[in-house]
Amino acid sequence: MNPWGKTVKKSLFAMTIAVMFALAAPVTTTEHVSFGYQKAQAAEAVDGMKRLKLIIRKLRDAMGSMKDFDELEKAGLSKKDVNRMRRAMEDKINQMMEDAIYAIRNI
């Protein structure tokens, strides 16, 4: 008997097992990959909408507080201080509007 016969048989057996294992392994298709990507995109869109709603709610509150500055002035706070507070709030409102626009573009 050929001494290489056992080695060849072992090699063929090992290759057969390797092929069977390779064929039995789960294969990822592009459908599964694209579905995972779509799912991730949808989750990001939901997060983006939540963020946008929060920004808009804060923006409404900030705009409503602009009326309070007139009340402070009537209550006796100096016009200079009221104007400084008003400018600071306007800057904050402008920043929130930019944040809202950015959030809308990302959705």
C-alpha positions, 0 to 999 in steps of 0.5 A: 500500500502507498504510504501517501494514500493515508495522507491523501485520504486525510486531506480529502476528508479534511477538505470535505469537512471544510467545504461542508462547514463553509456551505453550512455557514450563514450567508449574508445577502445584500437584502439583509445588509440593506435592511439593517441599513434602512433600520439604522436610518429609520432609528436616526430619523426618529432620534432626529424628530425627537431632537427637533421637537425638543428644539422647537419646544424650547424655541417657543418658550424662549420666544414667549419669554421675550414678552417678560422683558417688557414686564421687567422694564415696567416693574422698574428694571433699567432699560439698559439691563432689559435691552442687554437681556433682550439681546442675549435672548435674541442670540439664544433664539437665533442659535436655536433656529439654526439648530432647528434648521440643521436638525431638519436637514439631517432628517 
